[in-house]
Amino acid sequence: MNYLNRLCIYSGGIDGKEFAYVSDEEYPSKLRYKITDGIMLEIHEKIILTLKNITKKHPDFIGSTEHFPIVSEKFKKILESLPDKNNFQFFECVLKDSDSKMKYFYLNILNNIECLDRENSVCRFDEDDPSIIWRIFKLAMKMDKIEGRNLFRMQEFKSSILVSPFLEKLIKEEGITGYKIGNTENLIED
């Protein structure tokens, strides 16, 4: 049994009207295919975000996707307080056409973990390349591989962000907004 859940990022809240959200992001094109690889990135250009619902509350997860998580300074400080803080890299974002005083950062989650227990997981693999997983119906992980990690991506299924119970509890206690916690069943690669 897994003790981890999936961190899902809202796009505007449950109904799309609760929060401001990212409608467009402008980031260096070289980033496009590297943002879920778990490697250190060098970004010298600005990451510019265009928001919708700008008069609404600005959440701590500003709603892009799990591929490209944008987090508030408040959430950044929480991650920087964790023992595994060296597994995160942050790049400040610029909010286009917004008077918000909140600071946002692109969160690059480093060091993806190869931890899928293939024998005990139920997955749909690519027909031509069985190393590619399209869907996980039932997730089983090698828990010894993820010891000490609070927020990470699996190397075998990079689009999902997994969160430890410790960090999940901390997120709730600190009143972090703009996310939901989902289970790890029926994960789809996108």
C-alpha positions as a Markdown table, in Angstrom:
| # | Residue | x | y | z |
|---|---|---|---|---|
| 1 | Met | 0.0 | 0.0 | 0.0 |
| 2 | Asn | 1.3 | 3.5 | -0.8 |
| 3 | Tyr | 1.4 | 6.2 | 1.7 |
| 4 | Leu | 1.7 | 8.9 | -0.9 |
| 5 | Asn | -0.9 | 10.9 | -2.7 |
| 6 | Arg | -0.8 | 13.0 | -5.9 |
| 7 | Leu | -0.6 | 16.7 | -5.6 |
| 8 | Cys | -3.0 | 18.2 | -8.2 |
| 9 | Ile | -2.9 | 21.9 | -9.2 |
| 10 | Tyr | -6.2 | 23.7 | -9.8 |
| 11 | Ser | -6.6 | 25.9 | -12.7 |
| 12 | Gly | -8.7 | 28.7 | -11.2 |
| 13 | Gly | -10.3 | 26.6 | -8.4 |
| 14 | Ile | -12.9 | 23.8 | -8.5 |
| 15 | Asp | -15.3 | 25.7 | -10.8 |
| 16 | Gly | -12.6 | 27.8 | -12.5 |
| 17 | Lys | -13.8 | 31.0 | -10.9 |
| 18 | Glu | -12.5 | 30.9 | -7.4 |
| 19 | Phe | -8.9 | 32.0 | -8.0 |
| 20 | Ala | -6.7 | 33.9 | -10.5 |
| 21 | Tyr | -5.0 | 31.4 | -12.7 |
| 22 | Val | -2.4 | 31.2 | -15.4 |
| 23 | Ser | -3.9 | 31.5 | -18.9 |
| 24 | Asp | -0.6 | 31.6 | -20.7 |
| 25 | Glu | 3.0 | 31.2 | -19.8 |
| 26 | Glu | 6.0 | 32.4 | -21.7 |
| 27 | Tyr | 9.1 | 30.5 | -20.8 |
| 28 | Pro | 12.3 | 29.8 | -22.6 |
| 29 | Ser | 11.6 | 27.3 | -25.4 |
| 30 | Lys | 14.6 | 25.1 | -24.3 |
| 31 | Leu | 12.6 | 24.4 | -21.1 |
| 32 | Arg | 9.7 | 22.8 | -22.9 |
| 33 | Tyr | 11.0 | 19.2 | -23.0 |
| 34 | Lys | 13.1 | 19.4 | -19.8 |
| 35 | Ile | 10.6 | 20.6 | -17.2 |
| 36 | Thr | 9.8 | 17.2 | -15.8 |
| 37 | Asp | 13.2 | 15.6 | -16.2 |
| 38 | Gly | 14.3 | 16.3 | -12.6 |
| 39 | Ile | 17.6 | 17.9 | -13.7 |
| 40 | Met | 19.1 | 21.3 | -12.7 |
| 41 | Leu | 18.1 | 23.9 | -15.2 |
| 42 | Glu | 19.8 | 27.1 | -16.2 |
| 43 | Ile | 17.3 | 29.8 | -17.0 |
| 44 | His | 18.4 | 33.3 | -17.7 |
| 45 | Glu | 15.3 | 34.6 | -19.4 |
| 46 | Lys | 12.2 | 35.7 | -17.5 |
| 47 | Ile | 9.3 | 33.4 | -17.1 |
| 48 | Ile | 6.2 | 35.6 | -17.8 |
| 49 | Leu | 2.8 | 34.6 | -16.7 |
| 50 | Thr | -0.5 | 36.0 | -18.0 |
| 51 | Leu | -3.4 | 35.6 | -15.5 |
| 52 | Lys | -7.1 | 35.2 | -15.9 |
| 53 | Asn | -9.5 | 36.2 | -13.1 |
| 54 | Ile | -6.9 | 38.7 | -11.9 |
| 55 | Thr | -9.4 | 40.3 | -9.5 |
| 56 | Lys | -9.9 | 37.0 | -7.7 |
| 57 | Lys | -7.7 | 35.6 | -4.9 |
| 58 | His | -4.2 | 34.7 | -5.9 |
| 59 | Pro | -3.6 | 31.2 | -4.6 |
| 60 | Asp | -0.3 | 29.6 | -3.5 |
| 61 | Phe | -0.5 | 27.2 | -6.6 |
| 62 | Ile | -1.4 | 29.6 | -9.3 |
| 63 | Gly | -2.7 | 26.9 | -11.6 |
| 64 | Ser | -0.6 | 25.9 | -14.6 |
| 65 | Thr | -0.2 | 22.2 | -14.6 |
| 66 | Glu | 1.7 | 19.5 | -12.8 |
| 67 | His | 4.2 | 19.7 | -15.6 |
| 68 | Phe | 4.9 | 23.4 | -14.9 |
| 69 | Pro | 4.1 | 24.1 | -11.2 |
| 70 | Ile | 4.0 | 27.7 | -10.3 |
| 71 | Val | 4.1 | 28.3 | -6.5 |
| 72 | Ser | 3.9 | 31.3 | -4.1 |
| 73 | Glu | 6.7 | 32.6 | -2.0 |
| 74 | Lys | 4.8 | 31.2 | 1.0 |
| 75 | Phe | 4.9 | 27.6 | -0.4 |
| 76 | Lys | 8.5 | 28.1 | -1.5 |
| 77 | Lys | 9.5 | 28.9 | 2.1 |
| 78 | Ile | 7.7 | 25.7 | 3.3 |
| 79 | Leu | 9.7 | 23.6 | 0.8 |
| 80 | Glu | 12.9 | 25.4 | 1.7 |
| 81 | Ser | 12.3 | 24.4 | 5.4 |
| 82 | Leu | 12.2 | 20.7 | 4.6 |
| 83 | Pro | 15.1 | 18.3 | 5.1 |
| 84 | Asp | 15.0 | 17.4 | 1.4 |
| 85 | Lys | 15.1 | 21.1 | 0.3 |
| 86 | Asn | 18.1 | 20.4 | -2.0 |
| 87 | Asn | 15.7 | 18.6 | -4.4 |
| 88 | Phe | 14.0 | 21.9 | -5.4 |
| 89 | Gln | 15.0 | 24.7 | -7.7 |
| 90 | Phe | 13.0 | 27.9 | -8.0 |
| 91 | Phe | 12.9 | 30.6 | -10.7 |
| 92 | Glu | 11.0 | 33.8 | -10.1 |
| 93 | Cys | 8.1 | 34.5 | -12.5 |
| 94 | Val | 6.8 | 37.9 | -13.7 |
| 95 | Leu | 3.1 | 38.4 | -13.6 |
| 96 | Lys | 2.0 | 40.3 | -16.7 |
| 97 | Asp | -0.8 | 42.9 | -16.3 |
| 98 | Ser | -1.2 | 42.3 | -12.6 |
| 99 | Asp | -1.0 | 44.6 | -9.6 |
| 100 | Ser | -0.5 | 41.6 | -7.2 |
| 101 | Lys | 2.2 | 42.0 | -4.6 |
| 102 | Met | 2.5 | 38.2 | -4.4 |
| 103 | Lys | 5.7 | 36.6 | -5.7 |
| 104 | Tyr | 5.5 | 33.4 | -7.7 |
| 105 | Phe | 8.2 | 30.9 | -8.7 |
| 106 | Tyr | 8.5 | 28.1 | -11.2 |
| 107 | Leu | 9.2 | 25.0 | -9.1 |
| 108 | Asn | 11.6 | 22.6 | -10.7 |
| 109 | Ile | 11.5 | 19.3 | -8.8 |
| 110 | Leu | 14.9 | 17.7 | -9.0 |
| 111 | Asn | 16.1 | 14.1 | -8.9 |
| 112 | Asn | 13.2 | 12.0 | -10.1 |
| 113 | Ile | 13.1 | 8.7 | -8.4 |
| 114 | Glu | 13.0 | 5.3 | -10.1 |
| 115 | Cys | 10.7 | 3.7 | -7.7 |
| 116 | Leu | 7.9 | 1.9 | -9.6 |
| 117 | Asp | 7.3 | -1.6 | -8.4 |
| 118 | Arg | 6.4 | -3.1 | -11.9 |
| 119 | Glu | 5.5 | -6.5 | -10.5 |
| 120 | Asn | 2.8 | -5.1 | -8.2 |
| 121 | Ser | 1.6 | -2.2 | -10.2 |
| 122 | Val | -1.1 | -2.4 | -12.9 |
| 123 | Cys | -0.1 | -0.3 | -15.9 |
| 124 | Arg | -0.9 | 0.3 | -19.6 |
| 125 | Phe | 2.4 | 0.3 | -21.4 |
| 126 | Asp | 3.2 | 1.7 | -24.9 |
| 127 | Glu | 2.9 | -1.1 | -27.4 |
| 128 | Asp | 6.1 | -0.1 | -29.3 |
| 129 | Asp | 8.2 | 0.8 | -26.2 |
| 130 | Pro | 7.3 | -1.0 | -23.0 |
| 131 | Ser | 9.4 | 1.4 | -21.0 |
| 132 | Ile | 6.8 | 4.1 | -21.6 |
| 133 | Ile | 3.8 | 4.0 | -19.3 |
| 134 | Trp | 0.6 | 5.6 | -20.5 |
| 135 | Arg | -1.6 | 4.9 | -17.5 |
| 136 | Ile | -1.3 | 3.5 | -14.0 |
| 137 | Phe | -4.4 | 1.8 | -12.8 |
| 138 | Lys | -2.9 | 0.6 | -9.5 |
| 139 | Leu | 0.4 | 2.1 | -8.3 |
| 140 | Ala | 2.9 | 0.2 | -6.1 |
| 141 | Met | 6.2 | 1.7 | -5.3 |
| 142 | Lys | 9.5 | 0.6 | -3.9 |
| 143 | Met | 9.2 | 2.6 | -0.7 |
| 144 | Asp | 12.8 | 2.3 | 0.3 |
| 145 | Lys | 13.7 | 4.3 | -2.8 |
| 146 | Ile | 11.7 | 7.3 | -1.7 |
| 147 | Glu | 12.7 | 7.5 | 2.0 |
| 148 | Gly | 13.2 | 11.1 | 3.1 |
| 149 | Arg | 11.5 | 12.7 | 0.1 |
| 150 | Asn | 8.5 | 14.9 | 0.6 |
| 151 | Leu | 7.7 | 16.0 | -3.0 |
| 152 | Phe | 8.9 | 14.3 | -6.0 |
| 153 | Arg | 8.3 | 12.8 | -9.5 |
| 154 | Met | 8.7 | 9.2 | -10.4 |
| 155 | Gln | 11.2 | 8.7 | -13.2 |
| 156 | Glu | 8.9 | 6.2 | -14.8 |
| 157 | Phe | 5.9 | 8.5 | -14.8 |
| 158 | Lys | 7.1 | 12.1 | -14.7 |
| 159 | Ser | 3.9 | 14.0 | -15.2 |
| 160 | Ser | 2.6 | 13.4 | -11.7 |
| 161 | Ile | 3.9 | 15.0 | -8.5 |
| 162 | Leu | 3.7 | 12.8 | -5.4 |
| 163 | Val | 3.5 | 14.2 | -1.9 |
| 164 | Ser | 4.4 | 12.6 | 1.5 |
| 165 | Pro | 1.8 | 12.6 | 4.4 |
| 166 | Phe | 4.1 | 14.9 | 6.3 |
| 167 | Leu | 4.1 | 17.6 | 3.6 |
| 168 | Glu | 0.4 | 17.0 | 2.9 |
| 169 | Lys | -0.3 | 17.8 | 6.6 |
| 170 | Leu | 2.0 | 20.8 | 6.6 |
| 171 | Ile | 0.3 | 22.2 | 3.5 |
| 172 | Lys | -3.1 | 22.0 | 5.2 |
| 173 | Glu | -1.9 | 23.5 | 8.5 |
| 174 | Glu | -0.3 | 26.4 | 6.7 |
| 175 | Gly | -3.5 | 27.2 | 4.7 |
| 176 | Ile | -1.9 | 26.7 | 1.2 |
| 177 | Thr | -4.5 | 27.2 | -1.5 |
| 178 | Gly | -5.0 | 26.3 | -5.2 |
| 179 | Tyr | -4.4 | 22.6 | -5.0 |
| 180 | Lys | -6.1 | 19.3 | -4.2 |
| 181 | Ile | -4.8 | 16.0 | -3.0 |
| 182 | Gly | -5.7 | 13.1 | -5.3 |
| 183 | Asn | -5.1 | 9.4 | -4.9 |
| 184 | Thr | -2.6 | 7.6 | -6.9 |
| 185 | Glu | -5.0 | 5.4 | -8.8 |
| 186 | Asn | -5.8 | 5.9 | -12.5 |
| 187 | Leu | -2.8 | 8.2 | -13.3 |
| 188 | Ile | -2.7 | 9.2 | -16.9 |
| 189 | Glu | 0.5 | 10.4 | -18.7 |
| 190 | Asp | -0.2 | 13.7 | -20.5 |
